[in-house]
Amino acid sequence: MRVTFILKNLTDSAHADLAVMSDADRYAKLHKWAFGDLKHCVSEKIGTSDAFRDKVALNALFRGRVPAFSYKLEARKGYKLATFEVA
């Protein structure tokens, strides 16, 4: 399952803090920011279409075990994409 975070207008210190975290901690921090105080800077897209079924499938991955994460950060024009593959 692919989860993509769009990062806009984050400070260099925020990016530096994310760089030293593990993939699981990085995912948790970005998820917290996307639905917390920094929701104007971080948005989350689950799966290819951000459909409800994709959110349910991701939730099922988190139930009962700790999933494996792989992380990739890509620079775009005016923002950055943080992509996680959750298995």
C-alpha positions as CSV (number, residue, x, y, z in Angstrom):
1,M,0.0,0.0,0.0
2,R,1.4,3.4,-1.0
3,V,1.0,6.4,1.2
4,T,2.1,9.8,-0.1
5,F,2.6,13.0,1.9
6,I,2.8,16.4,0.2
7,L,5.1,18.7,2.1
8,K,4.8,22.4,1.5
9,N,6.4,25.3,3.4
10,L,8.2,23.2,6.0
11,T,11.3,24.7,7.6
12,D,14.8,23.3,7.1
13,S,14.9,22.2,10.7
14,A,11.6,20.2,10.3
15,H,13.2,18.4,7.3
16,A,16.4,17.8,9.3
17,D,14.3,16.3,12.1
18,L,12.6,14.0,9.7
19,A,15.9,12.9,8.1
20,V,17.2,11.4,11.3
21,M,14.1,9.4,12.3
22,S,13.4,5.8,11.4
23,D,10.8,5.2,8.7
24,A,8.1,4.2,11.2
25,D,8.7,7.2,13.3
26,R,8.8,9.5,10.2
27,Y,5.4,8.1,9.1
28,A,3.9,8.6,12.5
29,K,5.2,12.2,12.6
30,L,3.9,13.1,9.1
31,H,0.5,11.5,9.8
32,K,0.3,13.5,13.0
33,W,1.2,16.7,11.2
34,A,-1.3,16.0,8.4
35,F,-4.2,15.8,10.8
36,G,-2.9,18.2,13.5
37,D,-1.5,21.7,13.7
38,L,0.4,21.5,10.4
39,K,-2.4,20.3,8.2
40,H,-1.9,23.4,6.0
41,C,1.7,22.3,5.3
42,V,1.3,18.5,5.1
43,S,-1.4,16.5,3.3
44,E,-1.8,12.7,3.0
45,K,-3.0,10.6,0.1
46,I,-3.5,6.8,0.7
47,G,-3.4,4.5,-2.3
48,T,-3.8,5.7,-5.9
49,S,-7.2,7.3,-5.5
50,D,-7.4,8.1,-1.8
51,A,-10.6,6.1,-1.7
52,F,-12.2,4.8,1.5
53,R,-11.4,1.2,0.6
54,D,-7.7,2.2,0.5
55,K,-7.9,3.7,4.0
56,V,-9.6,0.5,5.3
57,A,-6.9,-1.6,3.7
58,L,-4.2,0.5,5.3
59,N,-5.9,0.3,8.7
60,A,-6.0,-3.5,8.3
61,L,-2.3,-3.5,7.8
62,F,-1.8,-1.7,11.1
63,R,-4.1,-4.0,13.1
64,G,-2.3,-6.6,15.2
65,R,1.3,-6.1,13.9
66,V,3.9,-3.5,13.1
67,P,4.1,-3.1,9.3
68,A,7.3,-2.7,7.3
69,F,8.0,0.7,5.8
70,S,10.2,1.9,2.9
71,Y,10.6,5.7,2.5
72,K,11.5,7.9,-0.5
73,L,11.7,11.7,-0.6
74,E,11.4,13.5,-3.9
75,A,11.7,17.2,-4.6
76,R,9.1,18.8,-6.9
77,K,8.6,22.4,-8.0
78,G,7.4,24.2,-4.9
79,Y,6.9,21.1,-2.7
80,K,8.3,17.7,-1.7
81,L,6.7,14.2,-1.9
82,A,7.4,11.8,0.9
83,T,6.3,8.3,-0.3
84,F,6.0,5.3,1.9
85,E,5.4,1.7,0.8
86,V,3.6,0.0,3.7
87,A,3.6,-3.8,3.8
